[in-house]
Amino acid sequence: MPIDSSTTAQKGPDVFVGITNTPRDYSWGSATAIAELLGTPASGSPQAELWLGAHPGSPSRIVDGSSPHGAQNLAEWIANDPRDSLGGHKQLPFLLKILAADAPLSLQAHPTLERARQGFEAENAAGIALDAPNRNYKDALHKPEVIVALSDTFDALCGFRPLAEIREIVALLENWQTESDAAGSAVLAPFVSRALADGDDASVLRALVEWLLGGSEEVTALVRRVSELAARNDPSMAGPYAASLQTVRELAAAYPGDAGIVMSLLLNRVTLSAGEALYLPAGNIHAYLKGLGVELMAASDNVLRGGLTPKYIDVPELLSVLDFDPLPVPYIRPTFPSDGVEEFRPGVPDFVLARIHTELNERAAYRPDGPAIAICTSGSFEIHGERSDTTLERGQSVFITPEEGAITFTGVGTVFLAAPGAPA
C-alpha cells in the first residue's frame, strides 16, 4: 500500500516522498510472493520484480499528496528539480527491486563500465534502435548487483566453478552410461574431450562455452543426452553434485534443448538462506533459479544473455565480457556499522544496501551518503530525518532526499535502504 500522505510531514521542499510501483509481470515471476511479503493484493498474474527508482523502464510513481512540484513519478521530479532531489549527485545511480522467481531466469552477465560505454556508442553509430531485439546496450552504464535472500531458500547459479569439479561431473555422466550404450558415449565424447583439454582453467572454460553456444548438431545431441541421463538416475548417486543434476532436470523441463542446461554444470550452484547475499560484479555469469529477494543494482538495463531464454544471444559479445576465471561462490558478508543495522557494501560507487532490523521498539540510526530509497518489508517505523519525519509501514516505500542527513528508525520490523556507495 502507498504511504498515507496524512502521515508525511510537509516541512518545505526537503521531505520524505512516498513512492510506489506496479510489479513487472514477467512469466518467471511468482503469483503470490511479493504480495504476501508486502501485504498487498495479488494481481492473479506473475509478479516478478517491483522496481523502486528512477529508471526510465519503470520509474516509481509518487504517491498522491506527497508529490513535489506536481511530478507524477520519481524520474520526472529528478529531471525537474535535481538539486532538491539529488543534492550534489548527477543522477540516481541505483535501482532497488523486490525479486520473486518461481522459475529460472536467463543465464546472463553484465559489462564493465568501459565496455558498456564502448558498446553503447558502437550500437548508436550503427543505427540500432534502443528497443531493437538485437540491441545489447540500452545505456552506457555497468550493472553490478547484490541479491539478499528473503525466502528461506534462494537458489542461483553464479560464476564458473573450478575445472576439477567440472571434470568430476563429466566423469559422473560417463559412469552413468551403460557398456552397451555406445551411441550415448559417442555423444558425450566431444564434451569430455573439451573438459579434459590441456590449458589453464579460464582458457578451457572459454573454449567449452564458445562450443556450447555455437549451435552445432553435436551440442544439440549432447544437451538431449545430458538431460536424459539426469532424468533417469537416482539423485542420491550424484553425491556432492545432486543439486546440480536436479537443476539440469528443472532446466530441461523449462527450456528443453537449450544449451544453458549443460552450461549450468559449469557454474557454481548455491542455495542461500534468508539473510545471506551474493554480489555479482561485471563478467560474472549467473541465473537466479527460484526464491524471493531484495536486489540492488546500478541503474542500468545492460544484459548479455547466454541461454535459458528465447531472447537474443550475441555469443561474441557475451564471450568478450565474461570472466572465465573460476571463483568461489561470490558471497558478500554484511558489516554492522551501528546497532540494528547491517550494511552490504561491495565497494562500487553506485550503491550500498542497508538492512535496518529491530525487535523491541528499538531505535536504529543510519546516514545515507546521498539520496536514498527505503522499503519496509515487515512491521512499522517512525522515521526522523534532520528536516522532516514520517511513518513507514509494511509494504510502503519512501524516497529520502540528501538533506535529511542522519535518519533514525524507531519501531519493530525490517527496512531495506538503498543509497549511493563509496565515492568513485
C-alpha beads as a LAMMPS data file, in Angstrom:
LAMMPS data file: protein, C-alpha beads

424 atoms
423 bonds

1 atom types
1 bond types

-500.0 500.0 xlo xhi
-500.0 500.0 ylo yhi
-500.0 500.0 zlo zhi

Masses

1 110.0

Atoms # bond

1 1 1 0.000 0.000 0.000
2 1 1 1.284 3.531 -0.668
3 1 1 2.268 5.898 2.084
4 1 1 -0.677 7.738 3.583
5 1 1 0.034 11.375 2.778
6 1 1 -1.528 12.473 6.053
7 1 1 1.383 10.908 7.944
8 1 1 4.044 12.554 5.785
9 1 1 5.404 15.764 7.293
10 1 1 5.484 18.667 4.850
11 1 1 8.275 20.960 6.035
12 1 1 9.476 22.670 2.905
13 1 1 10.893 21.006 -0.215
14 1 1 13.142 18.517 1.606
15 1 1 10.638 15.864 2.679
16 1 1 10.288 12.124 2.684
17 1 1 8.452 11.419 -0.576
18 1 1 6.168 8.382 -0.739
19 1 1 6.712 6.198 -3.813
20 1 1 5.128 3.051 -5.181
21 1 1 5.076 0.955 -8.351
22 1 1 3.328 -1.920 -10.093
23 1 1 5.265 -5.201 -10.122
24 1 1 6.548 -6.336 -13.520
25 1 1 4.642 -9.369 -14.810
26 1 1 7.495 -11.381 -16.351
27 1 1 6.498 -15.006 -16.929
28 1 1 9.066 -16.397 -14.466
29 1 1 7.611 -14.419 -11.560
30 1 1 5.636 -15.711 -8.583
31 1 1 1.910 -15.047 -8.414
32 1 1 1.957 -14.676 -4.628
33 1 1 5.421 -13.996 -3.110
34 1 1 5.615 -10.195 -3.489
35 1 1 2.002 -9.714 -2.439
36 1 1 2.481 -11.891 0.651
37 1 1 5.715 -10.104 1.610
38 1 1 4.297 -6.603 1.337
39 1 1 0.703 -7.279 2.340
40 1 1 -0.679 -6.069 -0.979
41 1 1 -3.371 -7.653 -3.180
42 1 1 -2.224 -10.343 -5.598
43 1 1 -2.932 -9.487 -9.219
44 1 1 -3.662 -13.023 -10.376
45 1 1 -0.703 -12.802 -12.762
46 1 1 3.004 -13.392 -12.179
47 1 1 4.661 -10.605 -10.187
48 1 1 8.381 -10.844 -10.900
49 1 1 10.027 -7.546 -9.938
50 1 1 8.951 -4.442 -8.047
51 1 1 11.150 -1.549 -9.242
52 1 1 11.923 1.333 -6.896
53 1 1 13.938 4.060 -8.554
54 1 1 14.043 6.455 -11.480
55 1 1 14.944 4.005 -14.251
56 1 1 13.036 5.023 -17.414
57 1 1 11.875 1.425 -17.916
58 1 1 9.550 1.727 -14.901
59 1 1 10.077 4.843 -12.751
60 1 1 8.438 4.764 -9.339
61 1 1 5.193 6.678 -9.075
62 1 1 4.967 9.408 -6.468
63 1 1 2.136 8.796 -4.025
64 1 1 -0.755 11.231 -4.192
65 1 1 -0.330 14.023 -1.687
66 1 1 3.464 13.889 -1.469
67 1 1 4.367 14.938 -4.999
68 1 1 6.911 17.785 -5.143
69 1 1 6.004 20.399 -7.759
70 1 1 3.266 18.167 -9.198
71 1 1 5.628 15.488 -10.526
72 1 1 3.946 12.167 -11.313
73 1 1 6.977 9.920 -10.935
74 1 1 10.471 9.942 -9.498
75 1 1 12.226 10.365 -12.854
76 1 1 10.108 13.445 -13.637
77 1 1 10.801 15.043 -10.270
78 1 1 14.546 14.425 -10.542
79 1 1 14.609 15.918 -14.043
80 1 1 12.660 18.993 -12.907
81 1 1 14.396 19.537 -9.563
82 1 1 17.804 17.808 -9.429
83 1 1 19.119 19.987 -6.589
84 1 1 16.406 19.178 -4.050
85 1 1 16.013 15.559 -5.135
86 1 1 19.663 14.529 -5.574
87 1 1 21.772 17.165 -3.851
88 1 1 25.219 17.035 -5.434
89 1 1 24.599 13.791 -7.347
90 1 1 24.125 13.965 -11.114
91 1 1 21.644 11.079 -11.222
92 1 1 20.102 8.402 -9.042
93 1 1 22.812 5.764 -9.537
94 1 1 20.946 2.688 -8.315
95 1 1 17.754 0.678 -8.803
96 1 1 16.198 -1.211 -5.877
97 1 1 13.997 -4.241 -6.564
98 1 1 11.979 -6.910 -4.832
99 1 1 12.516 -10.007 -6.999
100 1 1 10.322 -13.125 -6.875
101 1 1 11.396 -16.014 -9.108
102 1 1 9.092 -19.012 -9.470
103 1 1 11.037 -20.299 -12.488
104 1 1 14.640 -19.855 -13.724
105 1 1 15.749 -16.552 -15.189
106 1 1 18.063 -16.445 -18.204
107 1 1 21.786 -17.074 -17.920
108 1 1 23.277 -13.601 -18.115
109 1 1 26.235 -11.337 -17.472
110 1 1 26.791 -7.598 -17.362
111 1 1 29.592 -5.479 -18.861
112 1 1 32.209 -3.297 -17.222
113 1 1 31.628 0.442 -17.329
114 1 1 34.220 0.855 -20.086
115 1 1 32.745 -1.933 -22.215
116 1 1 29.227 -0.566 -21.718
117 1 1 30.309 2.861 -22.959
118 1 1 32.048 1.378 -25.984
119 1 1 29.145 -0.918 -26.843
120 1 1 26.516 1.783 -26.403
121 1 1 28.377 4.196 -28.676
122 1 1 29.020 1.499 -31.299
123 1 1 25.375 0.429 -31.469
124 1 1 24.236 4.043 -31.651
125 1 1 26.655 4.646 -34.528
126 1 1 25.329 1.521 -36.265
127 1 1 21.793 2.896 -36.067
128 1 1 20.399 0.060 -33.929
129 1 1 17.214 1.254 -32.252
130 1 1 17.179 1.237 -28.446
131 1 1 14.182 -1.110 -28.465
132 1 1 15.533 -3.415 -31.194
133 1 1 15.567 -7.105 -30.174
134 1 1 19.227 -7.392 -31.226
135 1 1 20.322 -4.425 -29.092
136 1 1 22.878 -5.356 -26.397
137 1 1 23.486 -1.964 -24.779
138 1 1 20.488 0.139 -23.737
139 1 1 22.709 2.650 -21.919
140 1 1 26.361 3.449 -21.215
141 1 1 26.397 2.061 -17.669
142 1 1 27.581 -1.079 -15.946
143 1 1 25.281 -3.223 -13.817
144 1 1 26.885 -4.789 -10.744
145 1 1 24.262 -6.149 -8.372
146 1 1 23.619 -7.542 -4.893
147 1 1 20.862 -10.008 -4.029
148 1 1 19.812 -10.662 -0.415
149 1 1 17.573 -13.695 0.181
150 1 1 14.225 -13.059 1.858
151 1 1 12.748 -16.538 1.406
152 1 1 14.015 -19.444 3.499
153 1 1 15.937 -20.648 0.440
154 1 1 17.039 -18.799 -2.685
155 1 1 18.627 -20.859 -5.484
156 1 1 21.090 -19.472 -8.023
157 1 1 23.887 -20.226 -10.464
158 1 1 26.811 -17.803 -10.198
159 1 1 30.279 -17.793 -11.739
160 1 1 32.385 -20.629 -13.113
161 1 1 33.210 -23.466 -10.758
162 1 1 36.734 -24.972 -10.662
163 1 1 37.577 -27.082 -13.685
164 1 1 38.392 -30.016 -11.383
165 1 1 34.751 -30.081 -10.264
166 1 1 33.524 -29.927 -13.869
167 1 1 35.717 -32.906 -14.688
168 1 1 34.215 -34.831 -11.760
169 1 1 30.732 -34.122 -13.118
170 1 1 31.828 -35.251 -16.581
171 1 1 33.196 -38.484 -15.088
172 1 1 29.900 -38.988 -13.258
173 1 1 27.964 -38.659 -16.519
174 1 1 30.329 -41.103 -18.204
175 1 1 29.826 -43.627 -15.411
176 1 1 26.076 -43.414 -15.856
177 1 1 26.455 -44.709 -19.392
178 1 1 25.919 -48.444 -19.751
179 1 1 28.527 -50.529 -21.518
180 1 1 26.088 -51.339 -24.306
181 1 1 25.212 -47.707 -24.889
182 1 1 27.991 -46.907 -27.314
183 1 1 25.916 -44.266 -29.073
184 1 1 25.432 -42.385 -25.822
185 1 1 29.146 -42.484 -25.072
186 1 1 29.891 -41.100 -28.515
187 1 1 27.522 -38.181 -27.883
188 1 1 29.340 -37.347 -24.644
189 1 1 32.807 -37.675 -26.199
190 1 1 33.160 -34.082 -27.570
191 1 1 32.160 -32.667 -24.186
192 1 1 34.546 -34.979 -22.360
193 1 1 37.488 -34.172 -24.619
194 1 1 36.973 -30.426 -24.267
195 1 1 36.638 -30.654 -20.484
196 1 1 39.866 -32.654 -20.288
197 1 1 41.789 -30.418 -22.709
198 1 1 45.181 -29.044 -21.713
199 1 1 45.431 -25.420 -20.652
200 1 1 44.606 -23.178 -17.754
201 1 1 41.083 -23.258 -16.348
202 1 1 39.972 -19.995 -17.943
203 1 1 41.062 -20.925 -21.470
204 1 1 39.483 -24.384 -21.243
205 1 1 36.228 -22.868 -19.956
206 1 1 36.174 -20.232 -22.675
207 1 1 36.543 -22.912 -25.375
208 1 1 33.808 -25.006 -23.742
209 1 1 31.361 -22.100 -23.570
210 1 1 32.083 -20.989 -27.133
211 1 1 31.433 -24.539 -28.356
212 1 1 28.243 -24.957 -26.303
213 1 1 26.814 -21.694 -27.654
214 1 1 27.830 -22.467 -31.249
215 1 1 24.556 -24.197 -32.111
216 1 1 26.131 -27.317 -33.630
217 1 1 24.373 -30.659 -34.017
218 1 1 26.952 -32.099 -31.594
219 1 1 25.747 -29.745 -28.891
220 1 1 22.078 -30.408 -29.651
221 1 1 22.681 -34.129 -29.186
222 1 1 24.737 -33.512 -26.038
223 1 1 22.005 -31.416 -24.408
224 1 1 19.459 -34.098 -25.124
225 1 1 21.744 -36.834 -23.766
226 1 1 22.687 -34.989 -20.562
227 1 1 19.017 -34.239 -19.937
228 1 1 18.188 -37.935 -20.352
229 1 1 20.988 -39.054 -18.036
230 1 1 19.984 -36.615 -15.319
231 1 1 16.330 -37.637 -15.603
232 1 1 16.808 -41.383 -15.329
233 1 1 19.265 -41.599 -12.411
234 1 1 18.669 -41.509 -8.685
235 1 1 19.891 -38.136 -7.371
236 1 1 21.433 -39.931 -4.390
237 1 1 24.024 -41.289 -6.839
238 1 1 25.214 -37.789 -7.650
239 1 1 26.982 -37.166 -4.324
240 1 1 28.014 -33.531 -3.919
241 1 1 26.531 -32.724 -7.338
242 1 1 22.960 -33.789 -6.544
243 1 1 21.736 -30.160 -6.602
244 1 1 23.473 -29.548 -9.944
245 1 1 21.817 -32.599 -11.524
246 1 1 18.458 -31.591 -10.064
247 1 1 18.971 -28.190 -11.679
248 1 1 19.600 -29.923 -15.014
249 1 1 16.258 -31.717 -14.643
250 1 1 14.448 -28.475 -13.828
251 1 1 16.058 -26.543 -16.666
252 1 1 15.364 -29.356 -19.140
253 1 1 11.688 -29.183 -18.199
254 1 1 11.560 -25.385 -18.522
255 1 1 13.852 -24.925 -21.560
256 1 1 14.084 -28.267 -23.411
257 1 1 17.020 -28.423 -25.795
258 1 1 18.650 -25.205 -24.532
259 1 1 22.454 -25.228 -24.315
260 1 1 22.125 -23.490 -20.941
261 1 1 21.148 -26.870 -19.492
262 1 1 24.709 -28.129 -19.948
263 1 1 26.179 -24.685 -19.248
264 1 1 24.664 -24.891 -15.779
265 1 1 27.076 -27.728 -14.939
266 1 1 29.992 -25.346 -15.430
267 1 1 28.709 -22.911 -12.803
268 1 1 28.617 -22.702 -9.025
269 1 1 25.239 -23.895 -7.738
270 1 1 24.264 -22.165 -4.498
271 1 1 21.308 -22.091 -2.131
272 1 1 21.136 -19.001 0.066
273 1 1 19.342 -18.978 3.398
274 1 1 17.281 -15.943 4.387
275 1 1 19.621 -13.010 5.053
276 1 1 22.529 -14.365 3.002
277 1 1 23.665 -12.386 -0.031
278 1 1 25.598 -12.582 -3.284
279 1 1 27.490 -9.859 -5.122
280 1 1 27.582 -10.251 -8.911
281 1 1 30.213 -7.964 -10.478
282 1 1 30.790 -7.347 -14.172
283 1 1 31.546 -10.505 -16.138
284 1 1 30.032 -12.945 -13.629
285 1 1 27.635 -15.255 -15.480
286 1 1 24.634 -16.058 -13.320
287 1 1 20.995 -17.060 -13.209
288 1 1 18.516 -16.842 -10.361
289 1 1 16.549 -20.086 -10.210
290 1 1 13.903 -19.734 -7.509
291 1 1 13.215 -17.588 -4.472
292 1 1 12.340 -14.160 -3.090
293 1 1 14.954 -11.490 -2.510
294 1 1 15.898 -7.830 -2.332
295 1 1 18.054 -6.892 -5.318
296 1 1 20.081 -3.700 -5.638
297 1 1 21.998 -2.765 -8.762
298 1 1 23.443 0.094 -10.737
299 1 1 20.703 1.868 -12.700
300 1 1 21.366 0.084 -15.987
301 1 1 19.479 -2.255 -18.314
302 1 1 22.504 -3.847 -19.997
303 1 1 22.087 -7.635 -20.070
304 1 1 24.067 -10.067 -22.215
305 1 1 22.316 -13.434 -22.266
306 1 1 23.857 -16.872 -22.549
307 1 1 20.921 -19.271 -22.528
308 1 1 17.643 -20.310 -20.880
309 1 1 15.782 -17.700 -22.879
310 1 1 14.078 -17.202 -26.248
311 1 1 15.636 -13.718 -26.403
312 1 1 18.602 -12.603 -28.484
313 1 1 22.010 -14.074 -27.626
314 1 1 25.090 -12.328 -29.044
315 1 1 27.722 -15.008 -28.495
316 1 1 30.824 -12.984 -29.497
317 1 1 29.783 -10.046 -27.312
318 1 1 28.993 -12.324 -24.384
319 1 1 32.387 -14.009 -24.691
320 1 1 34.049 -10.583 -24.684
321 1 1 32.553 -9.632 -21.301
322 1 1 32.630 -12.942 -19.397
323 1 1 35.129 -13.567 -16.632
324 1 1 36.202 -17.183 -17.188
325 1 1 38.388 -17.422 -14.103
326 1 1 36.811 -19.955 -11.710
327 1 1 35.815 -18.302 -8.446
328 1 1 34.222 -19.371 -5.164
329 1 1 30.549 -18.608 -4.637
330 1 1 30.553 -14.770 -4.506
331 1 1 29.015 -14.295 -1.072
332 1 1 29.043 -10.782 0.344
333 1 1 29.027 -10.544 4.134
334 1 1 27.416 -7.614 5.932
335 1 1 29.172 -5.244 8.274
336 1 1 27.450 -3.791 11.334
337 1 1 28.000 -0.015 11.462
338 1 1 25.560 0.507 14.352
339 1 1 23.014 -1.312 16.483
340 1 1 20.190 -2.706 14.409
341 1 1 21.920 -2.017 11.078
342 1 1 23.567 -4.398 8.623
343 1 1 25.331 -2.969 5.591
344 1 1 26.166 -4.727 2.319
345 1 1 28.855 -2.568 0.734
346 1 1 30.539 -4.084 -2.357
347 1 1 32.872 -1.135 -2.887
348 1 1 31.271 0.319 -6.012
349 1 1 30.216 3.983 -6.195
350 1 1 26.716 3.163 -7.395
351 1 1 25.139 1.695 -4.292
352 1 1 25.187 0.318 -0.785
353 1 1 22.353 -1.685 0.782
354 1 1 21.450 -1.360 4.464
355 1 1 19.100 -3.614 6.415
356 1 1 17.559 -1.992 9.462
357 1 1 16.032 -4.565 11.805
358 1 1 14.646 -4.019 15.306
359 1 1 12.630 -6.320 17.561
360 1 1 11.690 -4.391 20.732
361 1 1 10.618 -0.928 19.568
362 1 1 14.283 -0.022 19.485
363 1 1 15.921 2.896 17.747
364 1 1 18.403 2.435 14.899
365 1 1 20.304 5.194 13.096
366 1 1 21.780 5.347 9.613
367 1 1 23.238 8.166 7.489
368 1 1 22.934 7.613 3.716
369 1 1 25.624 9.128 1.526
370 1 1 23.183 10.927 -0.749
371 1 1 19.616 10.280 -1.953
372 1 1 18.111 7.041 -0.671
373 1 1 15.120 4.741 -1.097
374 1 1 13.679 2.689 1.765
375 1 1 11.083 -0.089 1.737
376 1 1 9.520 -1.671 4.808
377 1 1 9.179 -5.448 4.473
378 1 1 7.777 -6.106 7.956
379 1 1 6.429 -4.187 10.932
380 1 1 6.263 -0.402 11.090
381 1 1 8.554 2.503 11.962
382 1 1 8.599 6.151 12.879
383 1 1 11.331 7.714 10.726
384 1 1 13.005 11.002 11.603
385 1 1 15.430 12.998 9.500
386 1 1 17.058 16.349 10.121
387 1 1 14.284 18.236 8.273
388 1 1 11.162 16.071 8.410
389 1 1 9.644 12.816 9.609
390 1 1 7.147 10.190 8.509
391 1 1 5.814 6.730 9.289
392 1 1 6.644 3.673 7.232
393 1 1 4.593 0.506 7.425
394 1 1 4.893 -2.901 5.817
395 1 1 4.661 -2.608 2.033
396 1 1 5.381 1.123 1.942
397 1 1 8.362 2.812 0.243
398 1 1 9.839 6.281 0.510
399 1 1 12.403 8.403 -1.320
400 1 1 14.729 10.248 1.066
401 1 1 16.401 13.465 -0.038
402 1 1 20.093 14.024 0.802
403 1 1 19.275 16.967 3.056
404 1 1 17.612 14.644 5.567
405 1 1 21.103 13.631 6.743
406 1 1 21.135 11.050 9.533
407 1 1 17.933 9.002 9.712
408 1 1 16.561 7.334 12.836
409 1 1 14.151 4.381 12.717
410 1 1 12.032 3.620 15.779
411 1 1 9.744 0.609 15.756
412 1 1 9.654 -3.136 15.218
413 1 1 10.340 -4.788 11.874
414 1 1 12.653 -4.597 8.877
415 1 1 13.501 -1.856 6.400
416 1 1 15.859 -2.143 3.439
417 1 1 17.517 1.119 2.432
418 1 1 19.467 1.768 -0.788
419 1 1 21.879 4.676 -1.170
420 1 1 24.934 5.616 -3.245
421 1 1 28.092 3.735 -2.307
422 1 1 31.693 4.730 -1.833
423 1 1 32.954 7.655 -3.933
424 1 1 34.499 6.625 -7.256

Bonds

1 1 1 2
2 1 2 3
3 1 3 4
4 1 4 5
5 1 5 6
6 1 6 7
7 1 7 8
8 1 8 9
9 1 9 10
10 1 10 11
11 1 11 12
12 1 12 13
13 1 13 14
14 1 14 15
15 1 15 16
16 1 16 17
17 1 17 18
18 1 18 19
19 1 19 20
20 1 20 21
21 1 21 22
22 1 22 23
23 1 23 24
24 1 24 25
25 1 25 26
26 1 26 27
27 1 27 28
28 1 28 29
29 1 29 30
30 1 30 31
31 1 31 32
32 1 32 33
33 1 33 34
34 1 34 35
35 1 35 36
36 1 36 37
37 1 37 38
38 1 38 39
39 1 39 40
40 1 40 41
41 1 41 42
42 1 42 43
43 1 43 44
44 1 44 45
45 1 45 46
46 1 46 47
47 1 47 48
48 1 48 49
49 1 49 50
50 1 50 51
51 1 51 52
52 1 52 53
53 1 53 54
54 1 54 55
55 1 55 56
56 1 56 57
57 1 57 58
58 1 58 59
59 1 59 60
60 1 60 61
61 1 61 62
62 1 62 63
63 1 63 64
64 1 64 65
65 1 65 66
66 1 66 67
67 1 67 68
68 1 68 69
69 1 69 70
70 1 70 71
71 1 71 72
72 1 72 73
73 1 73 74
74 1 74 75
75 1 75 76
76 1 76 77
77 1 77 78
78 1 78 79
79 1 79 80
80 1 80 81
81 1 81 82
82 1 82 83
83 1 83 84
84 1 84 85
85 1 85 86
86 1 86 87
87 1 87 88
88 1 88 89
89 1 89 90
90 1 90 91
91 1 91 92
92 1 92 93
93 1 93 94
94 1 94 95
95 1 95 96
96 1 96 97
97 1 97 98
98 1 98 99
99 1 99 100
100 1 100 101
101 1 101 102
102 1 102 103
103 1 103 104
104 1 104 105
105 1 105 106
106 1 106 107
107 1 107 108
108 1 108 109
109 1 109 110
110 1 110 111
111 1 111 112
112 1 112 113
113 1 113 114
114 1 114 115
115 1 115 116
116 1 116 117
117 1 117 118
118 1 118 119
119 1 119 120
120 1 120 121
121 1 121 122
122 1 122 123
123 1 123 124
124 1 124 125
125 1 125 126
126 1 126 127
127 1 127 128
128 1 128 129
129 1 129 130
130 1 130 131
131 1 131 132
132 1 132 133
133 1 133 134
134 1 134 135
135 1 135 136
136 1 136 137
137 1 137 138
138 1 138 139
139 1 139 140
140 1 140 141
141 1 141 142
142 1 142 143
143 1 143 144
144 1 144 145
145 1 145 146
146 1 146 147
147 1 147 148
148 1 148 149
149 1 149 150
150 1 150 151
151 1 151 152
152 1 152 153
153 1 153 154
154 1 154 155
155 1 155 156
156 1 156 157
157 1 157 158
158 1 158 159
159 1 159 160
160 1 160 161
161 1 161 162
162 1 162 163
163 1 163 164
164 1 164 165
165 1 165 166
166 1 166 167
167 1 167 168
168 1 168 169
169 1 169 170
170 1 170 171
171 1 171 172
172 1 172 173
173 1 173 174
174 1 174 175
175 1 175 176
176 1 176 177
177 1 177 178
178 1 178 179
179 1 179 180
180 1 180 181
181 1 181 182
182 1 182 183
183 1 183 184
184 1 184 185
185 1 185 186
186 1 186 187
187 1 187 188
188 1 188 189
189 1 189 190
190 1 190 191
191 1 191 192
192 1 192 193
193 1 193 194
194 1 194 195
195 1 195 196
196 1 196 197
197 1 197 198
198 1 198 199
199 1 199 200
200 1 200 201
201 1 201 202
202 1 202 203
203 1 203 204
204 1 204 205
205 1 205 206
206 1 206 207
207 1 207 208
208 1 208 209
209 1 209 210
210 1 210 211
211 1 211 212
212 1 212 213
213 1 213 214
214 1 214 215
215 1 215 216
216 1 216 217
217 1 217 218
218 1 218 219
219 1 219 220
220 1 220 221
221 1 221 222
222 1 222 223
223 1 223 224
224 1 224 225
225 1 225 226
226 1 226 227
227 1 227 228
228 1 228 229
229 1 229 230
230 1 230 231
231 1 231 232
232 1 232 233
233 1 233 234
234 1 234 235
235 1 235 236
236 1 236 237
237 1 237 238
238 1 238 239
239 1 239 240
240 1 240 241
241 1 241 242
242 1 242 243
243 1 243 244
244 1 244 245
245 1 245 246
246 1 246 247
247 1 247 248
248 1 248 249
249 1 249 250
250 1 250 251
251 1 251 252
252 1 252 253
253 1 253 254
254 1 254 255
255 1 255 256
256 1 256 257
257 1 257 258
258 1 258 259
259 1 259 260
260 1 260 261
261 1 261 262
262 1 262 263
263 1 263 264
264 1 264 265
265 1 265 266
266 1 266 267
267 1 267 268
268 1 268 269
269 1 269 270
270 1 270 271
271 1 271 272
272 1 272 273
273 1 273 274
274 1 274 275
275 1 275 276
276 1 276 277
277 1 277 278
278 1 278 279
279 1 279 280
280 1 280 281
281 1 281 282
282 1 282 283
283 1 283 284
284 1 284 285
285 1 285 286
286 1 286 287
287 1 287 288
288 1 288 289
289 1 289 290
290 1 290 291
291 1 291 292
292 1 292 293
293 1 293 294
294 1 294 295
295 1 295 296
296 1 296 297
297 1 297 298
298 1 298 299
299 1 299 300
300 1 300 301
301 1 301 302
302 1 302 303
303 1 303 304
304 1 304 305
305 1 305 306
306 1 306 307
307 1 307 308
308 1 308 309
309 1 309 310
310 1 310 311
311 1 311 312
312 1 312 313
313 1 313 314
314 1 314 315
315 1 315 316
316 1 316 317
317 1 317 318
318 1 318 319
319 1 319 320
320 1 320 321
321 1 321 322
322 1 322 323
323 1 323 324
324 1 324 325
325 1 325 326
326 1 326 327
327 1 327 328
328 1 328 329
329 1 329 330
330 1 330 331
331 1 331 332
332 1 332 333
333 1 333 334
334 1 334 335
335 1 335 336
336 1 336 337
337 1 337 338
338 1 338 339
339 1 339 340
340 1 340 341
341 1 341 342
342 1 342 343
343 1 343 344
344 1 344 345
345 1 345 346
346 1 346 347
347 1 347 348
348 1 348 349
349 1 349 350
350 1 350 351
351 1 351 352
352 1 352 353
353 1 353 354
354 1 354 355
355 1 355 356
356 1 356 357
357 1 357 358
358 1 358 359
359 1 359 360
360 1 360 361
361 1 361 362
362 1 362 363
363 1 363 364
364 1 364 365
365 1 365 366
366 1 366 367
367 1 367 368
368 1 368 369
369 1 369 370
370 1 370 371
371 1 371 372
372 1 372 373
373 1 373 374
374 1 374 375
375 1 375 376
376 1 376 377
377 1 377 378
378 1 378 379
379 1 379 380
380 1 380 381
381 1 381 382
382 1 382 383
383 1 383 384
384 1 384 385
385 1 385 386
386 1 386 387
387 1 387 388
388 1 388 389
389 1 389 390
390 1 390 391
391 1 391 392
392 1 392 393
393 1 393 394
394 1 394 395
395 1 395 396
396 1 396 397
397 1 397 398
398 1 398 399
399 1 399 400
400 1 400 401
401 1 401 402
402 1 402 403
403 1 403 404
404 1 404 405
405 1 405 406
406 1 406 407
407 1 407 408
408 1 408 409
409 1 409 410
410 1 410 411
411 1 411 412
412 1 412 413
413 1 413 414
414 1 414 415
415 1 415 416
416 1 416 417
417 1 417 418
418 1 418 419
419 1 419 420
420 1 420 421
421 1 421 422
422 1 422 423
423 1 423 424
